[in-house]
Amino acid sequence: MKAEGSERRNLFRNLSPLDHRYYLENRELFDQLSDFLSEEAVVRSYARVEVALLRELLLVLPDAVLSESSGSRDVSDLEQELESVVDLIDPAEVHAEEQHTRHNLRAVVNVLQRLLPESVRHLVHLGATSFDVQDTAAALRIADAVRVVIMPLLLDLADRLADLSEAEAETLQVGRTHGQHAVPITFGFAMASFVARLDDVLPRILNAAEGLPGKLSGAVGAYNATALLVDDPEELERCVLANLGLTPAAHTTQIVPAEPLARLIMEINLAFGVIANLADDLRNLQRTEIAEVAEMFGSSQVGSSTMPQKRNPWNSEHVKSLWKAFAPRVGTFFMDQISEHQRDLTNSASARFTGEYLAGFAAAVNRMLRIVDSLHIDRARMADTVGLSGDTVAAEAAYIVLSCAGVANAHELVRKAVADARSDGGTLAAALARDHEHWALLERATTGQDGPTVAELLENPDRYCGKAAKRARSVVVLHRALSEDLRRRIANVVER
């Protein structure tokens, strides 16, 4: 039987793609995020803050303020009821109440009062303004969503990329700048770049999430109301927020400063850009004429409605497209820095989309994780691609060694030799060998201690990879230490 006030809705009648298309693709992930970012989570987080305030008021208010029926001020007498009220509050009932109050927070207060003993109902929300509760609750929800869902997901992706970097540390690949062949690297080195870039931003994401402040400073932030209740309203604020695992902002008006949340979103958006960059690189490596990697393609999967041969890099394209859709929203969060005087409502709509941004980002990370887990790497193709440029990919080595030997015009000498090789279809080595004096230098000079001569490098340009493999492995070592530390920090907070 359908409960009164409940609603069953066809999933495909939702307006946001997040609620049908991307929900079905990320069901488990989005269900986790719903614990923190859904409207139900919003209402319950408001109740958490209200109950934390109520607990503290029961401890600090003098007996004269309490109703005659309150009896003992021992909070333990009410603890079970206070603990259960957060789970009992019904978002549908709150929504129905809001139709009467036309005020979302007052609706929450009214519903909470019905759920609590009559002896303490008058203390609900006492001394607080709406955004004492709403901003504090937002800090709780967003910090928890980052710690419990988003950071572990990001660390999983970075861990997989680190594993890939280590496994492919020696896999020869041509380096590319401006879309052109540069010098040889390894595929593990290329992937290590994204590991290092994520490692740069991951601690800052967690730090920013843990730094989201709360407030209990009243209608304009000057503690007008709570100063009527207690001698030290700032201590009251600290105690209430400490029970929620938060700290007060250094200074507030009716709202907390916008900068801490904007900083968190900015750091997340930096990670979003790194992941979109990875998606773009992997997409390009799947071009038919390159074909060095390939995304998993199901046995019944269709690449084109008309061209049966197509195997499009649609997952990588999907990640980049999500970035295009959500990254620009960060501009709106920065616009929310501006609030006239002590408060206006120009962020009342925009702030509601923070959850959508986080969900869109999480969907992109989740998709990239699946790409990396199933990525096919064609090592032979990578090696063959290096050979497309012949020995010219080692031209830099000839220039460097000749310069070190005192040849002032070494770069121009080698550049002309490359042009000659391309013109006559020969090798760079053959073009350089026509200059007997300089070729003799290249045959003698080694590229580092016990390294090959340049002449040997030109014969085997795949050996000109510098420290690519070593760098890939060193990035992996640093990442694993960081990942362990960040996971430990997250676990400690979640356990508390």
C-alpha positions as a printed Julia matrix, in Angstrom:
496×3 Matrix{Float64}:
  0.0    0.0     0.0
  1.3    3.44   -0.85
  2.09   5.41    2.31
  0.45   8.78    2.75
  2.66  11.51    1.34
  4.95   9.08   -0.45
  5.58   9.3    -4.16
  6.63   6.76   -6.72
  8.26   8.31   -9.73
  9.34   6.85  -13.02
 13.14   7.16  -13.09
 13.02   8.27  -16.7
 10.78  11.23  -15.92
 13.53  12.91  -13.9
 14.88  16.09  -15.44
 18.56  15.8   -14.59
 20.66  13.2   -16.47
 22.38  12.58  -13.13
 19.12  11.09  -11.86
 18.52   8.58  -14.65
 21.32   8.08  -17.19
 24.26   8.59  -14.84
 22.5    7.08  -11.85
 22.03   3.82  -13.75
 25.71   3.87  -14.75
 26.87   4.65  -11.2
 24.16   3.16   -9.02
 26.32   2.06   -6.08
 28.39   5.26   -6.14
 25.38   7.56   -6.33
 23.61   5.65   -3.56
 26.65   6.33   -1.39
 26.63  10.0    -2.31
 22.91  10.19   -1.53
 23.75   9.56    2.12
 25.38  13.01    2.11
 24.08  15.04   -0.83
 20.4   14.15   -1.26
 17.5   16.23    0.05
 16.97  13.58    2.72
 20.59  14.02    3.78
 20.08  17.79    3.91
 17.12  17.47    6.27
 18.88  14.94    8.5
 22.0   17.1     8.68
 19.86  20.04    9.8
 18.45  17.81   12.51
 21.98  16.77   13.57
 22.96  20.39   14.07
 19.75  21.25   15.91
 20.19  18.28   18.24
 23.84  19.2    18.91
 22.7   22.7    19.88
 19.91  21.32   22.04
 22.3   19.01   23.89
 24.6   21.92   24.72
 21.73  24.17   25.8
 20.52  21.51   28.22
 23.97  21.54   29.79
 24.53  25.28   30.06
 21.17  26.98   30.58
 20.18  27.86   34.13
 17.17  26.12   35.6
 15.06  29.25   35.41
 15.11  29.18   31.62
 13.87  25.6    31.41
 10.17  24.81   31.51
  8.7   23.63   34.79
  8.24  20.14   33.41
 11.86  19.78   32.33
 12.97  18.23   35.57
 16.62  17.2    35.72
 19.15  18.86   33.44
 20.95  15.54   33.04
 21.21  15.09   29.27
 21.55  11.33   29.67
 17.84  11.21   30.57
 17.04  12.41   27.06
 19.97  10.92   25.2
 18.08   8.06   23.58
 15.35  10.33   22.3
 17.87  12.89   21.06
 19.87  10.17   19.33
 16.84   8.74   17.52
 15.26  11.99   16.4
 17.72  12.46   13.53
 16.67   9.13   12.05
 12.99   9.73   12.74
 12.63  13.06   10.99
 10.77  12.6     7.7
 11.84  14.81    4.77
  8.36  14.47    3.26
  6.81  15.81    6.47
  9.32  18.66    6.49
  8.46  19.47    2.88
  4.74  19.48    3.7
  5.39  21.75    6.68
  7.36  24.1     4.45
  4.25  24.62    2.34
  2.77  26.31    5.41
  5.81  28.11    6.77
  7.36  29.04    3.42
 10.63  28.71    5.29
 12.7   25.54    5.05
 14.5   25.78    8.38
 11.46  26.75   10.38
  9.73  23.73    8.87
 12.53  21.51   10.2
 12.23  23.11   13.64
  8.48  22.58   13.76
  8.77  18.91   12.81
 11.58  18.35   15.31
  9.51  19.86   18.09
  6.75  17.32   17.43
  9.28  14.49   17.75
 10.83  15.68   21.02
  9.5   15.61   24.58
  7.36  18.6    25.45
  9.79  19.53   28.21
 12.52  20.55   25.75
 10.61  21.62   22.65
 11.0   25.29   23.46
 14.78  24.93   23.34
 14.93  23.71   19.74
 16.77  26.28   17.6
 17.04  28.68   20.55
 19.68  31.31   19.86
 20.31  30.15   16.31
 19.52  31.65   12.94
 18.74  29.58    9.87
 22.23  29.69    8.46
 23.84  28.73   11.72
 22.19  25.41   10.96
 22.31  25.37    7.17
 25.96  26.38    6.73
 27.1   24.11    9.54
 25.08  21.22    8.12
 26.5   21.86    4.64
 30.03  21.66    6.04
 29.16  18.34    7.68
 27.64  16.83    4.56
 30.25  17.99    2.08
 33.21  17.08    4.28
 31.74  13.62    4.87
 30.97  13.11    1.17
 34.58  13.95    0.33
 36.08  11.78    3.08
 33.8    8.77    2.76
 33.15   8.63   -0.99
 35.15  10.99   -3.17
 38.63  10.74   -1.66
 38.64   6.91   -1.56
 37.46   6.88   -5.18
 40.21   9.28   -6.22
 42.8    7.26   -4.32
 41.6    4.08   -6.05
 42.13   5.77   -9.41
 45.56   7.1    -8.46
 46.53   3.67   -7.1
 45.52   1.97  -10.35
 47.45   4.52  -12.37
 50.46   3.94  -10.13
 50.18   0.18  -10.73
 49.98   0.85  -14.47
 53.01   3.17  -14.3
 55.04   0.51  -12.53
 53.96  -2.31  -14.83
 54.73  -0.28  -17.96
 57.81   1.55  -16.65
 59.97  -0.06  -19.37
 57.38  -0.07  -22.17
 58.83   2.0   -25.02
 56.65   4.8   -26.35
 57.4    7.89  -28.38
 57.12  11.17  -26.52
 54.91  13.74  -28.22
 54.92  17.53  -28.04
 52.53  19.58  -30.18
 51.25  16.26  -31.54
 54.65  15.55  -33.07
 57.21  12.88  -32.24
 59.72  14.26  -29.75
 62.09  11.81  -28.03
 61.39   8.28  -26.73
 59.89   7.8   -23.26
 58.02   4.9   -21.72
 54.29   4.46  -21.3
 54.8    4.07  -17.55
 56.51   7.45  -17.5
 53.57   9.02  -19.35
 51.09   7.59  -16.85
 53.28   8.61  -13.89
 52.73  12.22  -14.91
 49.05  11.87  -14.03
 49.85  10.08  -10.78
 52.15  12.92   -9.72
 49.61  15.57  -10.7
 46.86  13.87   -8.72
 49.21  13.43   -5.77
 49.81  17.17   -5.81
 46.13  17.97   -5.36
 44.79  15.05   -3.28
 46.14  16.23    0.1
 44.81  19.7    -0.57
 41.34  18.31   -1.29
 41.31  16.48    2.02
 42.74  19.47    3.9
 40.13  21.77    2.37
 37.3   19.36    3.23
 38.49  19.08    6.82
 38.8   22.86    6.99
 35.15  23.62    6.19
 33.91  25.7     9.14
 30.59  25.94   10.91
 28.95  28.73   12.86
 26.59  29.5    15.73
 26.94  33.26   15.8
 23.39  34.36   15.09
 21.54  36.57   12.66
 24.45  38.85   11.72
 27.36  36.94   13.28
 27.68  39.14   16.38
 26.25  36.57   18.87
 23.33  38.89   19.72
 20.93  36.05   20.63
 23.31  33.59   22.28
 24.82  36.42   24.36
 21.39  36.63   26.03
 21.62  32.95   26.95
 25.2   32.46   28.15
 28.09  34.59   29.32
 30.47  33.21   26.67
 28.57  32.64   23.43
 31.79  31.92   21.53
 32.5   29.04   23.89
 28.96  27.77   23.3
 29.65  27.89   19.55
 32.93  26.02   19.96
 31.31  23.3    22.07
 28.37  22.74   19.72
 30.63  22.57   16.66
 33.19  20.37   18.42
 30.46  17.8    19.04
 29.92  17.77   15.28
 33.63  17.53   14.48
 33.83  21.11   13.2
 35.48  24.37   14.2
 34.07  27.9    13.96
 35.03  30.24   11.15
 37.37  33.02   12.23
 34.62  35.56   11.56
 31.09  35.23   10.27
 28.11  37.33    9.34
 24.78  35.55    8.97
 26.72  33.05    6.84
 30.14  31.46    6.94
 32.71  32.96    4.55
 32.41  31.54    1.03
 36.15  31.01    0.58
 36.6   27.62    2.35
 34.0   25.91    0.16
 35.22  27.69   -2.96
 38.75  26.53   -2.14
 37.59  22.91   -1.81
 35.69  23.05   -5.1
 38.69  24.66   -6.79
 40.99  21.85   -5.64
 38.49  19.23   -6.78
 38.23  21.0   -10.12
 42.01  20.8   -10.5
 41.75  17.03  -10.06
 38.88  17.05  -12.57
 41.18  18.75  -15.09
 43.94  16.18  -14.56
 41.47  13.36  -15.18
 40.06  15.09  -18.28
 43.62  15.52  -19.57
 44.24  11.8   -19.07
 40.99  11.02  -20.89
 42.04  13.22  -23.79
 45.46  11.56  -24.08
 43.97   8.07  -23.97
 41.36   9.08  -26.53
 44.06  10.32  -28.91
 46.14   7.17  -28.44
 43.12   5.2   -29.69
 43.05   6.9   -33.1
 43.16   4.32  -35.89
 46.5    5.57  -37.18
 48.0    5.42  -33.65
 46.13   2.56  -31.93
 48.57   2.21  -29.03
 45.84   1.6   -26.45
 42.22   0.49  -26.58
 39.26   0.65  -24.24
 37.4   -2.51  -23.4
 34.68  -3.23  -25.95
 31.91  -5.67  -25.07
 31.08  -8.58  -27.34
 27.66  -7.09  -28.14
 28.69  -3.43  -27.98
 27.92  -1.19  -30.95
 30.34   1.55  -31.99
 28.22   3.16  -34.68
 24.61   2.92  -35.78
 25.71   2.66  -39.4
 29.41   1.61  -39.47
 29.76  -1.87  -37.97
 33.58  -1.66  -37.83
 33.67   1.29  -35.41
 35.11   0.91  -31.91
 34.93   4.44  -30.59
 36.85   5.63  -27.48
 33.53   6.63  -26.0
 34.45   6.18  -22.34
 37.36   8.6   -22.57
 35.16  11.0   -24.52
 32.48  10.65  -21.85
 34.92  11.68  -19.11
 36.03  14.73  -21.04
 32.42  15.64  -21.75
 31.53  15.48  -18.05
 34.46  17.79  -17.36
 33.13  20.22  -19.98
 29.7   20.12  -18.35
 30.75  20.54  -14.73
 34.09  22.36  -14.61
 32.56  25.7   -15.69
 30.15  25.54  -12.74
 33.04  26.46  -10.48
 32.65  30.02  -11.69
 29.25  30.1   -10.02
 30.68  28.98   -6.69
 33.16  31.84   -6.87
 30.3   34.22   -7.61
 28.83  33.1    -4.29
 31.71  34.9    -2.57
 29.66  38.07   -2.87
 26.85  38.6    -0.38
 25.68  42.11    0.39
 26.4   43.39    3.88
 25.72  40.59    6.39
 23.6   38.45    4.07
 21.53  38.29    0.92
 19.85  35.4    -0.87
 21.63  35.56   -4.22
 23.22  32.16   -3.56
 19.97  30.5    -2.51
 19.63  28.65   -5.82
 23.26  28.32   -6.88
 24.38  26.74   -3.61
 21.88  23.92   -4.09
 23.88  22.63   -7.05
 27.05  21.86   -5.09
 25.87  18.27   -4.76
 25.34  17.97   -8.51
 28.87  19.2    -9.15
 30.31  16.63   -6.74
 28.19  13.86   -8.27
 29.27  14.79  -11.8
 32.9   14.77  -10.73
 32.52  11.41   -8.98
 30.88   9.94  -12.09
 33.87  11.02  -14.18
 36.36   9.52  -11.71
 34.38   6.29  -11.61
 34.33   6.05  -15.4
 38.07   6.73  -15.63
 38.68   4.03  -13.04
 36.86   1.53  -15.27
 38.87   2.67  -18.3
 42.2    2.18  -16.54
 41.17  -1.19  -15.1
 40.34  -2.59  -18.54
 42.81  -0.7   -20.75
 44.48  -2.78  -23.46
 48.06  -1.7   -24.18
 49.6   -2.63  -27.52
 53.29  -2.64  -26.62
 54.4   -3.81  -30.05
 52.48  -0.98  -31.67
 54.09   1.52  -29.33
 57.55   0.26  -30.28
 56.68   0.35  -33.97
 55.47   3.94  -33.62
 58.86   4.99  -32.27
 60.38   3.51  -35.41
 58.2    5.68  -37.68
 60.58   8.58  -37.13
 63.64   6.4   -37.6
 66.8    7.57  -35.89
 65.73  11.23  -35.97
 64.13  10.79  -32.53
 67.69  10.69  -31.18
 68.73  13.9   -32.95
 68.76  15.74  -29.65
 71.5   13.45  -28.36
 73.74  14.29  -31.31
 73.21  18.01  -30.78
 73.92  17.82  -27.02
 77.09  15.75  -27.39
 78.49  17.93  -30.19
 77.78  21.08  -28.15
 79.55  19.6   -25.15
 82.51  18.85  -27.45
 82.73  22.56  -28.3
 80.82  22.69  -31.6
 79.14  26.1   -31.44
 76.69  25.53  -34.29
 75.81  21.99  -33.23
 72.05  22.54  -33.26
 72.1   23.96  -36.8
 74.45  21.21  -37.98
 72.11  18.47  -36.72
 68.99  20.29  -37.94
 70.37  20.38  -41.47
 71.36  16.72  -41.25
 67.76  15.84  -40.26
 66.46  17.86  -43.21
 68.87  16.06  -45.55
 67.81  12.66  -44.2
 64.16  13.47  -44.75
 64.84  14.85  -48.19
 66.75  11.86  -49.53
 64.9    9.21  -47.52
 68.05   8.16  -45.69
 68.96   8.02  -42.02
 70.17  10.77  -39.75
 73.28   8.72  -39.04
 74.13   8.61  -42.73
 73.59  12.35  -43.1
 75.78  13.1   -40.09
 78.5   10.68  -41.22
 79.17  12.84  -44.27
 80.85  15.3   -41.92
 83.78  13.03  -40.97
 85.22  15.28  -38.26
 81.98  15.62  -36.32
 80.96  12.03  -36.92
 84.22  10.93  -35.34
 83.2   12.85  -32.21
 79.82  11.12  -32.15
 81.44   7.73  -32.47
 83.75   8.4   -29.53
 81.59  10.38  -27.11
 79.4    8.38  -24.75
 76.08   9.56  -23.37
 76.86   9.3   -19.7
 79.0    6.93  -17.69
 79.18   3.59  -19.5
 76.4    4.82  -21.78
 76.19   4.18  -25.51
 77.86   6.47  -28.01
 75.6    8.7   -30.06
 76.4    6.56  -33.09
 75.08   3.54  -31.17
 71.99   5.5   -30.08
 71.23   6.41  -33.67
 71.44   2.74  -34.55
 69.13   1.88  -31.62
 67.12   5.04  -30.83
 64.86   3.08  -28.51
 67.72   3.26  -26.0
 67.35   7.04  -25.8
 64.76   7.09  -23.01
 66.74   9.01  -20.42
 65.52   8.25  -16.89
 61.91   7.65  -17.9
 61.63   4.23  -16.29
 63.41   5.34  -13.14
 61.22   8.43  -12.83
 58.07   6.35  -13.27
 59.11   4.03  -10.46
 60.11   6.86   -8.13
 56.7    8.52   -8.62
 55.05   5.21   -7.75
 57.05   4.89   -4.52
 56.1    8.41   -3.43
 52.47   7.84   -4.37
 52.11   4.66   -2.33
 53.41   6.38    0.79
 51.03   9.29    0.24
 48.08   7.02   -0.49
 48.66   5.07    2.71
 48.87   8.27    4.74
 45.7    9.77    3.25
 43.74   6.55    3.68
 44.84   6.4     7.31
 43.67   9.96    7.88
 40.3    9.24    6.3
 39.82   6.02    8.28
 40.61   7.75   11.57
 37.99  10.45   10.95
 35.32   8.03    9.72
 35.85   5.74   12.72
 35.34   8.66   15.09
